[in-house]
Amino acid sequence: MNETSLLSHPTLLLTQHIEQVNTAATFLFNTHSEKVRTQRPETAAVLTALVRGHDLGKGSPAFQSYIRNPEKYRGDYRAKEHSALSAALTLLWARQQQLAPLTILALTQAIAGHHAGFATLEYLENRLRLDDDDPLLTQWEQLNYTALSHASGLEFTEIEGEFEDARRWLFRRQDIAEKLHALSTEEAVHFRLWTQFIFSLLLEADKAFLALSQENTQRYLQVARPMLSPECVTKRITDLTTTPLDDLRQQLRSQFTANINSTDHYCTLTLPTGTGKTLLAASWAFAQREQMAQTGVAPRIIIALPFLSIVDQTEKEYRELLGIDVNDTVQSDLLLSSHSLSQREYEWEGKKLGTSYTRFYLDTWRSEIIVTTFDQLLLALLSPRTKHQMRHHVLMDAVIILDEVQTLPCQLWDVVDHTLRGLTIEGNSRVLLMSATQPALLTGAQELAGDAAQMTAIFNQFNRYQLILRHRDTQCIDDFIAELLRRLDSWQAHGQRVLMTLNTRASAKTIWRAVRAYVPNTTPVYLITADVTPNDRIVKIDAIKSLSIGKPCVVVSTQTIEAGVDIDMDIVIRDFAPLDALIQIAGRCNRNNRLDECGGRVEIISLTSASGRDYASMIYDPILLNVTREVLAQQPKQLNEKSVLGLGQAYFDLVKARKNTGAEITRAFAYWEEMPDVQTLLRGRIQQISFLVLNVEEKWLLDQLKAALNIADRWERREALRALAGELKRRTVTVYARPTFHPEEYAELVGAFWVLRAGYYHSDSGLDFGDDEESTTCIL
């Protein structure tokens, strides 16, 4: 078979596909700064070899037979596999070109994994090892090197060797594992980030022209990059509603401005809650972007947050900054929200794009500003899966902000530290970690709020609440409710807003019911837990924000409202939790200083269930709880907000000393070993069951879901379901699975979706199965 007839796809010649991938990869590569392109002198040449070699295995007779009529192919499906053949042949070519062994390893990894994902070193070696009866051995022997040379632009006519020679040379003669482990941890992390960079470029380039083939592909190659000036933040600040904290916030902004053009590539920002960190970070990000654009390319800005409630809040803030309608949820070339609730529609320069462009631009983060979750950012950084790695190159030449960073599990601290710092060196990126309770996980970071003395001076200016430590005497939930009901009349009479944050959904529901039954209907009582759909949670949070001064309300929540949610309460009561969670929830108290100094009241209690179980121990790591008790044991029963900085620092010092911060995960990442799943580390491993909650007016969504499930083609069906994903997630509640829980008793199964029957959900009370056992529900 000659070079003119080799196909890569049913209607596309291999040589055409390679040239298309080369065009896309060259375009993507040139969107990055010269520093990234030349950091490693071999990058451009390796990318070229990667592009031209990635589909060589498609020249096998079996693949050519398959691709000419995929539906009628009856041959051995193992024989048509092409990635291993491509990797082995390109490896032998690279050996002939005398490329460095580690460079060849990166090249081999990217080609072998461009369908299967980034492999461990052990698995990569196995991909290059075939049994004696493997049909790929016959396909290897029948490859036409002359045809492949003409199709790819690489010269193979002088290549000699069997398939196994590629593995033996790299893994035995070169002992590539030893060479990789000879690198220091820092060097190995940087090498992996670089390997993932070229891998990511290939993954996007390989799909670009194919994904967009039904539309004008030239738009993909356009690089109009708008200016984003820090002045838009100044304008936004002038439009904000005035609060008693405005003078202090302006003072902080003035002090912060002195550091805004810091040339440090990785920084932290540690300020009390309610000081406007979101806008300060936006000023920093826009200033960094402007500065970097003067000497290279304008970086994308990526803001990552832990919870969907504050992702939504932050997205709205950036829409305000950019002059975009806050009610318009369409993604665009200017601002893109990437998470499970985001709308899968996309506009380019104000015009909606077709389905192909929309899917591809959303999947590749084609926007100037991306607002996303920790999950999505860390998946793009650490996950081996191709759908996540395709975004990895976007993290290079980027300004990355992680807000509420204290919510990252301790086990991820070390790998996040190494990889984020690695991005600033290998990828010319800038990183900012923000929190009121900074865990100081970014080694050597520049603190933008100033030195230790300046930070202490800042925190000493905030004295908005008293912190009452009542946790030393545990209290049964029934006794707490009795006490609570005695206090409600006084709170209502004084027009006070009260927030009670509990550790489990069941305890929150119990307290909400008691309060709801006691107070008159004129006083709103909100339940905000994961028993309530995201749609209804957002509605309730907006209602709380819009309450007029002096209008009382009671909010009963779990941790869904803990960090970053911008509400302002008079009294906060919090069931015992790790110290960073206690400080975060305290930040909802007298947030804007409406009540003057120490006008707010934050009470820390310790509740037990009717059976005597401690609610905090049901949810939290015992080490974190013990460290919190140890830090607070040295304190008087009543503190003020000025104590928060010192308490937080003492807490995180002990946490770092006593908790596993994940050095073994860093080693696994650096040396291409098996890693734990990122989302499992973030969210836990316990099986959950999700229910879709639809009211009578939402039959249209059920109809669309059924229509999508009935699509015969599996790829079209998948895309139709993805288009509905945001609408579905906004109406979903989740519970923990347990042996005695049977979802079919409460819901109908539609495809893979449990559609809840009427009577088991109400927007006020959320999910209600008439069973408040703690084991039935998860906390968030």
C-alpha positions in Angstrom: 0.0 0.0 0.0 1.6 3.3 -1.1 1.6 6.7 0.7 -1.1 8.2 -1.5 -3.7 5.7 -0.3 -3.0 5.4 3.4 -6.0 6.6 5.4 -6.1 8.0 8.9 -9.9 8.3 9.0 -12.7 7.0 6.7 -12.6 10.1 4.5 -9.1 11.5 5.3 -5.7 10.5 4.0 -3.0 10.0 6.7 -0.8 12.6 5.1 -3.6 15.1 5.2 -4.4 14.4 8.9 -0.8 14.8 9.9 -0.6 18.1 8.1 -3.8 19.3 9.8 -2.4 18.2 13.3 0.9 19.9 12.5 -1.0 23.2 11.6 -3.0 23.1 14.8 0.0 22.1 17.0 2.2 24.9 15.5 -0.6 27.4 16.1 -1.0 26.2 19.7 2.7 26.2 20.3 3.0 29.8 19.0 0.3 31.0 21.3 2.8 30.4 24.1 5.5 32.7 25.2 9.1 32.4 23.8 10.2 31.5 27.3 8.0 28.4 27.3 8.8 27.5 23.8 12.6 27.7 24.4 12.8 26.8 28.1 14.0 23.4 26.8 15.7 23.8 23.4 14.5 20.5 22.1 10.7 21.3 22.6 9.9 22.5 19.1 11.7 19.6 17.4 10.2 17.0 19.8 6.7 18.5 19.1 7.3 18.1 15.4 8.4 14.5 15.8 5.4 13.9 18.0 2.9 15.2 15.5 4.4 13.4 12.6 4.9 10.1 14.4 1.7 9.8 16.5 -0.4 7.9 13.9 2.3 5.9 12.1 0.7 2.7 13.3 -2.4 3.5 11.2 -0.3 2.4 8.2 -0.7 -1.3 9.2 -2.7 -3.5 6.9 -5.2 -4.3 9.6 -5.9 -0.7 10.4 -6.3 0.2 6.7 -8.7 -2.7 6.3 -10.7 -1.4 9.3 -10.8 2.3 8.5 -12.1 1.8 5.0 -15.3 0.3 6.4 -15.4 0.3 10.2 -18.9 -1.1 10.5 -18.1 -4.2 8.4 -14.6 -4.9 9.8 -14.5 -8.5 11.0 -10.8 -8.8 11.7 -9.1 -9.1 15.1 -9.6 -5.8 16.9 -6.2 -6.1 18.6 -4.6 -6.1 15.2 -5.9 -2.6 14.3 -4.5 -1.0 17.4 -2.1 1.7 16.3 -0.7 3.6 19.3 1.8 1.0 20.3 3.1 0.6 16.8 3.4 4.4 16.4 5.3 4.7 19.7 7.7 1.9 18.9 8.5 3.1 15.4 9.0 6.7 16.5 11.2 5.5 19.4 13.5 3.7 17.0 13.5 6.8 14.7 14.4 9.0 17.7 17.2 6.6 18.7 18.6 7.0 15.2 18.4 10.7 15.5 20.4 10.4 18.8 17.9 12.2 20.9 18.5 12.1 24.7 16.9 9.0 26.3 14.6 11.1 28.6 13.5 13.1 25.6 12.7 9.8 23.8 10.8 8.7 26.9 8.6 11.8 26.7 8.0 11.3 23.0 7.1 7.7 23.6 4.7 8.5 26.4 2.8 11.1 24.4 2.4 8.8 21.4 1.5 5.7 23.3 -1.0 7.5 25.4 -2.7 9.9 23.0 -5.8 7.7 23.2 -5.3 5.8 26.5 -3.9 8.5 28.7 -0.6 9.3 30.5 0.8 5.9 31.6 2.8 4.9 34.6 6.4 3.9 33.7 5.6 0.3 34.3 2.5 0.3 32.1 4.3 2.2 29.4 6.9 -0.5 29.2 4.1 -3.1 29.0 2.6 -1.2 26.1 5.8 -1.9 24.2 5.9 -5.6 25.1 3.9 -8.1 23.0 3.3 -11.8 23.5 4.5 -14.1 20.8 1.0 -14.6 19.5 0.0 -11.0 19.5 -1.4 -10.0 16.1 0.4 -6.6 16.2 3.7 -8.4 15.6 2.5 -9.4 12.2 1.3 -5.9 11.5 4.7 -4.5 12.5 6.4 -6.8 10.0 4.1 -5.6 7.2 4.6 -1.8 7.8 5.6 0.0 4.6 8.4 2.3 5.8 8.6 4.1 2.4 4.9 4.9 2.5 5.1 6.0 6.1 8.1 8.2 5.4 6.3 10.0 2.6 3.1 10.3 4.7 4.7 11.6 7.8 7.8 13.5 6.6 10.0 11.5 8.9 12.6 9.2 7.3 12.2 5.5 8.2 13.8 3.7 5.2 17.0 3.2 7.2 15.2 2.0 10.4 15.9 -1.6 11.4 14.7 -3.6 14.3 11.9 -5.7 15.6 9.1 -4.3 17.7 10.6 -5.5 20.9 13.9 -3.7 20.1 12.3 -0.4 21.0 11.4 -1.5 24.5 14.7 -3.3 25.1 16.7 -0.3 24.0 14.8 2.3 26.2 14.0 0.2 29.3 17.0 -2.1 29.4 20.0 -0.8 27.6 19.3 2.8 28.6 17.7 1.8 31.9 15.3 4.8 31.6 13.8 4.1 35.0 17.2 4.7 36.6 17.7 7.9 34.6 14.3 9.2 35.6 14.9 8.4 39.3 18.3 10.1 39.1 16.5 13.4 38.8 15.8 15.3 42.0 12.1 15.5 42.9 12.0 19.1 41.6 13.7 18.2 38.4 11.4 15.2 37.9 8.3 17.3 38.5 9.5 19.8 35.9 10.2 17.0 33.4 6.7 15.6 33.9 5.1 19.0 33.5 7.1 19.5 30.2 6.1 16.0 29.0 2.4 16.8 29.8 2.8 20.1 28.0 3.8 18.5 24.6 1.3 15.7 25.3 -1.5 18.3 25.8 -0.6 20.1 22.6 -0.8 16.9 20.6 -4.2 16.0 22.2 -5.8 19.2 21.3 -4.2 19.4 17.9 -5.2 15.8 17.1 -8.9 16.6 17.6 -9.1 20.2 16.4 -9.7 19.9 12.6 -11.7 16.7 13.1 -14.0 18.2 15.7 -14.5 21.4 13.7 -14.7 19.8 10.3 -18.3 20.7 9.8 -17.7 24.4 10.4 -15.2 27.1 9.3 -11.9 25.8 10.8 -10.1 29.1 10.1 -11.8 30.6 13.1 -9.8 28.2 15.3 -6.6 29.6 14.1 -7.5 33.2 15.0 -5.8 34.7 18.0 -7.5 38.1 18.7 -6.6 38.7 22.4 -8.5 41.6 24.1 -6.9 43.9 26.6 -8.0 43.5 30.2 -7.1 46.6 32.2 -6.8 46.8 36.0 -8.8 50.0 35.7 -12.0 48.0 35.3 -11.6 46.9 38.9 -11.3 50.5 40.0 -14.5 51.3 38.2 -16.3 48.3 39.7 -15.3 49.4 43.2 -16.8 52.8 42.7 -20.1 51.1 41.8 -20.3 49.0 45.0 -22.8 49.7 47.8 -21.1 51.6 50.6 -20.4 49.8 53.9 -18.8 50.8 57.2 -15.7 48.8 56.1 -15.1 50.9 53.0 -12.4 53.1 54.4 -10.5 50.2 55.8 -10.8 48.3 52.5 -9.5 51.3 50.6 -6.6 51.5 52.9 -5.8 47.8 52.2 -6.1 48.4 48.5 -3.7 51.3 48.6 -1.2 49.1 50.6 -1.8 46.2 48.2 -1.2 48.3 45.1 2.5 48.7 46.2 2.9 44.9 45.7 0.5 44.5 42.7 3.3 44.5 40.1 5.4 42.0 42.1 7.8 40.1 39.8 7.5 37.1 42.2 6.0 34.2 40.2 4.2 32.6 43.1 2.5 34.6 45.9 0.0 34.4 48.7 -2.7 36.8 49.9 -3.7 36.5 53.5 -6.4 38.9 54.6 -9.4 38.8 57.0 -12.7 37.7 55.5 -14.8 40.4 53.9 -11.8 42.6 52.9 -12.5 42.2 49.1 -9.9 39.6 48.3 -11.8 38.7 45.0 -11.3 42.3 43.7 -7.8 42.5 45.0 -6.9 39.3 43.2 -8.5 40.6 40.0 -6.4 43.7 40.2 -3.3 41.5 40.7 -4.2 39.2 37.9 -5.0 42.0 35.4 -1.7 43.8 36.3 0.3 40.5 35.9 -1.4 39.9 32.5 -0.6 43.4 31.3 3.0 43.1 32.5 3.5 39.6 30.9 1.9 40.8 27.6 4.6 43.5 27.2 7.3 40.9 26.9 5.5 37.9 25.5 1.9 36.7 25.2 -1.1 37.8 27.3 -1.7 35.0 29.7 -5.1 33.5 30.4 -6.5 34.0 33.9 -7.7 30.9 35.8 -9.6 31.3 39.1 -10.2 28.0 41.0 -12.5 27.7 44.0 -13.6 24.8 46.2 -17.4 25.1 46.2 -20.0 25.7 43.5 -21.7 28.3 45.6 -18.7 30.6 45.5 -17.8 29.6 41.9 -21.2 31.1 41.0 -20.6 34.2 43.2 -17.1 34.7 41.7 -18.3 34.3 38.1 -21.0 37.0 38.7 -18.3 39.3 40.1 -16.1 38.8 37.0 -19.1 39.4 34.7 -19.6 42.7 36.5 -16.0 43.6 36.1 -16.1 42.8 32.3 -19.4 44.6 31.7 -21.2 41.3 30.9 -24.9 40.8 31.9 -24.8 38.9 35.2 -27.9 37.0 34.2 -26.3 35.8 31.0 -24.8 32.4 31.7 -23.5 31.8 28.1 -19.7 31.0 28.0 -17.6 33.2 25.7 -14.1 34.0 24.4 -13.9 36.5 27.3 -15.2 34.6 30.3 -15.8 30.8 30.7 -17.2 29.0 33.7 -16.1 25.4 33.8 -17.9 23.1 36.3 -20.8 20.7 36.5 -23.4 23.4 36.6 -22.1 25.6 33.8 -24.1 26.3 30.7 -22.8 24.5 27.5 -23.3 27.4 25.1 -20.5 29.6 23.7 -20.2 33.0 22.1 -17.3 34.3 20.1 -17.2 38.1 19.8 -20.8 38.2 20.7 -22.1 35.6 18.3 -23.2 32.1 19.3 -21.1 29.4 17.7 -22.2 26.1 16.3 -22.3 22.8 18.2 -18.8 21.7 17.1 -17.0 24.9 18.1 -19.0 25.1 21.4 -18.1 21.6 22.5 -14.4 22.0 21.5 -13.9 25.5 23.0 -15.5 24.5 26.3 -13.5 21.3 26.5 -10.2 23.2 25.7 -10.9 26.3 27.9 -10.7 28.7 24.9 -11.3 31.9 26.9 -9.4 34.8 28.5 -10.7 34.2 32.0 -11.7 30.7 33.2 -13.6 30.3 36.5 -13.6 26.7 37.7 -13.4 24.4 40.6 -10.4 22.9 42.4 -11.4 19.6 40.9 -11.1 20.8 37.3 -7.8 22.6 37.9 -6.2 19.7 39.6 -7.4 17.3 37.0 -5.8 19.4 34.3 -2.7 19.5 36.3 -2.4 15.9 37.7 -4.9 13.5 36.0 -3.6 11.0 33.4 -6.8 11.0 31.5 -6.7 12.5 28.0 -9.8 14.7 28.4 -8.1 16.5 31.3 -4.6 16.5 29.9 -5.9 18.2 26.7 -6.3 21.3 28.9 -2.9 21.1 30.6 -1.1 23.4 28.2 -3.6 26.2 29.2 -1.9 26.1 32.6 1.3 27.3 30.9 1.6 31.1 30.5 -1.3 31.5 32.8 -2.2 33.6 35.8 -3.7 31.1 38.3 -5.6 32.0 41.4 -6.7 29.5 44.0 -9.2 31.0 46.5 -10.1 29.5 49.9 -7.0 27.3 49.5 -7.3 26.1 53.1 -10.0 23.7 51.9 -7.5 21.6 50.0 -7.1 18.2 51.8 -3.7 18.0 53.6 -2.7 15.0 51.5 -2.6 17.2 48.4 -0.5 20.0 49.9 2.9 18.7 48.8 2.0 17.8 45.2 0.1 21.1 44.8 3.2 23.0 46.2 5.6 21.2 43.8 3.5 21.4 40.7 2.3 25.0 41.1 5.9 26.1 41.6 6.9 24.0 38.7 4.4 25.7 36.5 5.9 29.1 37.3 9.3 27.8 36.1 8.6 25.3 33.4 5.4 27.1 32.2 6.2 30.8 32.9 2.9 31.1 34.9 2.0 33.2 37.9 0.3 31.7 41.0 -1.7 33.3 43.8 -3.1 31.4 46.8 -5.7 33.3 48.8 -7.3 32.7 52.2 -8.1 34.3 55.5 -6.6 31.1 57.0 -3.5 30.5 54.9 -2.0 27.0 55.3 1.3 28.3 53.8 1.6 25.3 51.5 3.4 27.2 48.7 7.1 27.1 49.7 8.9 30.4 49.5 5.9 32.4 48.3 5.8 36.2 48.5 3.0 37.4 50.8 1.3 40.3 49.0 -0.2 41.6 52.3 3.3 42.3 53.6 5.7 40.9 56.1 4.6 39.3 59.4 4.5 42.7 61.2 2.4 44.2 58.5 0.0 41.3 58.4 -0.4 41.4 62.2 -1.2 45.1 61.9 -3.8 44.4 59.3 -5.6 41.7 61.3 -5.5 43.9 64.4 -7.6 46.5 62.6 -10.5 44.0 62.4 -12.5 43.5 65.5 -16.0 42.7 64.2 -17.0 39.9 66.5 -16.4 38.1 69.7 -15.5 34.4 69.6 -17.2 32.5 72.4 -15.7 29.1 73.1 -18.5 26.9 74.4 -17.2 23.6 72.9 -15.5 22.4 76.0 -18.9 21.3 77.4 -20.7 19.0 75.0 -24.4 19.4 74.5 -27.0 16.9 73.3 -28.9 18.2 70.3 -32.2 18.1 72.1 -30.8 20.3 74.9 -29.4 22.7 72.3 -32.8 23.0 70.6 -34.5 23.8 73.9 -31.9 26.5 74.6 -32.3 27.8 71.0 -36.0 28.2 71.3 -35.6 30.3 74.4 -33.3 32.7 72.5 -35.3 33.1 69.3 -37.8 35.7 70.6 -35.0 38.0 71.6 -33.3 37.6 68.3 -36.5 38.4 66.4 -37.3 41.4 68.7 -33.9 42.9 67.9 -34.1 42.2 64.2 -31.0 39.9 64.3 -29.8 37.6 61.6 -28.7 34.2 62.9 -26.6 31.6 61.2 -26.3 28.1 62.6 -23.9 25.8 60.8 -24.0 22.1 61.7 -21.9 19.1 60.7 -24.5 16.8 59.2 -27.5 17.2 57.1 -29.7 15.3 59.6 -28.7 17.5 62.5 -29.3 20.6 60.4 -32.7 19.3 59.3 -33.7 18.6 62.9 -32.8 22.1 64.1 -34.4 23.7 61.0 -37.7 21.9 61.7 -37.7 23.0 65.4 -37.0 26.7 64.5 -39.5 26.7 61.6 -42.2 25.4 63.8 -41.5 28.0 66.5 -41.0 31.3 64.7 -43.8 33.1 63.0 -44.1 32.9 59.2 -43.1 36.6 59.0 -39.5 35.6 59.8 -37.7 33.6 57.1 -36.0 30.4 58.1 -33.7 29.0 55.5 -32.3 25.5 55.2 -29.1 25.4 53.1 -27.6 21.9 52.9 -26.9 19.4 50.1 -30.4 18.1 50.7 -31.4 21.2 48.7 -30.7 21.5 45.0 -28.0 23.9 43.8 -30.7 26.0 42.2 -32.6 26.4 45.4 -29.5 27.0 47.4 -28.5 29.9 45.2 -32.0 31.3 45.4 -31.9 31.2 49.2 -28.4 32.8 49.4 -29.5 35.6 47.1 -32.6 36.1 49.3 -30.4 36.4 52.4 -28.2 39.0 50.7 -31.2 41.1 49.7 -32.8 41.3 53.2 -33.0 44.9 54.4 -31.1 46.0 57.5 -33.0 45.1 60.7 -35.0 42.3 59.0 -34.5 39.2 61.1 -33.9 35.7 59.6 -32.6 32.4 60.7 -30.3 30.3 58.5 -29.6 26.7 59.3 -26.8 25.2 57.1 -24.0 22.7 56.8 -20.6 23.5 55.4 -22.1 24.5 52.0 -22.1 28.1 53.3 -18.8 28.1 55.1 -16.1 29.6 53.0 -16.4 32.5 50.6 -20.2 33.0 50.6 -20.8 36.7 50.9 -23.5 37.0 53.6 -23.5 39.2 56.6 -25.0 37.8 59.9 -25.3 39.2 63.4 -24.9 35.9 65.3 -23.2 32.7 64.1 -23.4 29.4 66.0 -21.0 26.7 64.8 -20.9 23.0 65.8 -17.3 22.1 66.5 -15.0 21.6 63.5 -11.3 22.0 62.5 -10.1 25.5 63.3 -9.9 26.8 59.7 -13.6 25.9 59.3 -14.4 27.8 62.5 -12.5 30.9 61.4 -14.1 30.8 57.9 -17.7 30.6 59.3 -16.8 33.4 61.7 -16.2 35.5 58.6 -19.9 35.6 57.9 -20.5 37.4 61.2 -20.7 41.2 61.1 -18.9 40.9 57.8 -19.3 44.6 56.8 -18.9 45.9 60.4 -22.5 47.1 60.5 -22.6 46.4 64.2 -19.4 48.3 65.0 -16.5 46.7 66.9 -17.2 43.4 68.6 -20.8 43.8 67.6 -21.1 40.3 66.2 -21.2 37.1 68.2 -19.7 33.8 67.1 -20.4 30.8 69.4 -18.5 27.5 69.0 -20.5 24.6 70.5 -20.0 20.8 70.5 -23.2 18.8 69.8 -23.9 15.1 70.2 -26.7 13.1 68.7 -29.5 11.6 70.8 -27.5 8.4 70.9 -24.5 10.2 72.2 -22.4 10.3 69.0 -20.3 13.4 68.5 -21.3 15.0 65.2 -17.9 16.5 64.6 -16.2 13.1 64.8 -18.7 11.7 62.2 -17.3 14.1 59.6 -13.8 15.3 60.3 -10.3 13.9 60.6 -9.6 13.2 64.3 -6.1 14.7 64.1 -7.5 18.0 62.8 -10.1 18.0 65.6 -7.5 17.3 68.3 -5.1 19.9 66.9 -8.0 22.4 67.1 -8.8 21.5 70.7 -5.1 21.8 71.6 -4.8 25.3 70.1 -8.0 26.5 71.7 -7.3 24.9 75.1 -4.7 27.6 75.7 -7.2 30.4 75.1 -9.8 32.1 77.3 -13.5 31.4 76.8 -14.0 34.7 75.0 -11.7 36.0 72.2 -12.0 38.8 69.6 -11.2 38.7 65.9 -7.7 40.0 66.4 -6.7 36.6 67.7 -7.6 34.8 64.4 -4.2 35.3 62.6 -2.2 33.8 65.5 -4.6 30.9 66.0 -4.5 30.0 62.4 -0.8 30.0 62.2 -0.5 27.9 65.3 -3.0 25.5 63.9 -1.4 25.0 60.5 2.0 24.6 62.1 0.7 21.7 64.1 -1.2 20.2 61.2 2.0 20.2 59.0 3.9 18.5 61.8 1.2 15.8 62.4 -0.6 15.2 59.2 0.6 13.4 56.0 0.9 16.2 53.5 1.3 13.8 50.6 5.0 13.6 49.8 4.4 10.1 48.4 1.9 11.5 45.9 4.5 14.0 44.7 6.9 11.2 44.2 4.4 9.1 42.3 3.7 12.1 40.1 7.3 12.9 39.6 8.5 9.4 38.8 5.5 8.2 36.7 4.1 5.8 39.3 0.5 4.9 40.1 -1.3 7.9 41.7 -4.5 8.0 43.7 -7.5 9.5 41.9 -7.6 13.3 42.4 -11.3 13.5 42.8 -11.3 10.7 45.4 -8.7 12.7 47.4 -10.9 15.8 47.1 -14.3 14.3 47.6 -13.9 10.9 49.3 -14.5 7.4 48.1 -17.9 6.6 49.5 -20.6 5.6 46.9 -23.3 8.1 46.4 -26.8 8.1 44.8 -28.0 11.1 42.9 -31.7 12.1 42.5 -33.0 14.4 39.8 -35.6 16.8 41.3 -38.1 18.2 38.7 -41.2 20.2 39.4 -44.3 20.1 37.3 -43.1 23.0 35.2 -39.9 21.2 34.3 -41.3 18.3 32.3 -39.5 19.8 29.3 -36.2 18.8 30.9 -37.4 15.2 31.4 -38.5 15.1 27.8 -35.1 16.3 26.6 -33.4 13.8 28.8 -35.4 10.9 27.4 -34.9 12.2 23.8 -31.1 12.3 24.5 -31.1 8.8 25.9 -32.9 7.5 22.8 -30.2 8.7 20.4 -28.8 5.6 18.7 -25.3 6.8 18.1 -23.3 6.6 21.4 -21.1 9.6 20.6 -24.1 11.8 19.7 -26.0 10.5 22.7 -23.0 11.4 25.0 -22.8 14.9 23.6 -26.6 15.4 24.0 -26.4 14.4 27.6 -23.4 16.7 28.1 -25.4 19.6 26.8 -28.0 18.9 29.4 -25.5 18.2 32.2 -25.7 21.7 33.7 -29.5 21.8 33.8 -29.5 18.3 35.4 -26.9 19.1 38.0 -28.6 22.2 39.1 -31.6 20.1 40.0 -29.8 17.2 41.7 -29.4 16.1 45.3 -27.1 13.3 46.4 -27.1 10.9 49.3 -24.7 8.3 50.6 -25.5 4.7 49.6 -26.1 2.1 52.3 -27.3 -1.5 52.2 -30.7 -0.8 53.6 -31.4 2.2 51.3 -33.3 1.4 48.1 -33.6 4.3 45.6 -36.4 2.6 43.6 -38.7 3.2 46.6 -38.5 7.0 45.9 -37.6 7.4 42.3 -38.0 6.1 38.7 -34.9 5.1 36.8 -34.6 7.0 33.5 -31.5 5.7 31.8 -28.9 6.1 34.6 -30.8 8.9 36.3 -33.1 8.5 39.3 -35.9 10.9 38.8 -37.5 11.6 42.2 -41.2 11.1 42.6 -43.4 13.9 43.9 -43.7 14.3 47.6 -40.1 13.6 48.6 -38.6 17.1 48.0 -39.6 20.6 48.8 -37.6 23.8 48.1 -37.9 24.8 51.8 -37.0 21.5 53.5 -35.1 19.8 50.7 -34.9 16.0 50.3 -37.1 14.2 52.8 -37.4 10.4 52.9 -38.8 10.5 56.5 -35.5 9.0 57.7 -33.0 11.3 59.4 -30.4 8.7 60.3 -26.9 10.2 60.0 -25.6 7.4 57.7 -28.0 8.2 54.9 -26.5 11.5 53.9 -23.3 13.2 53.1 -22.4 16.5 54.7 -22.1 19.1 52.0 
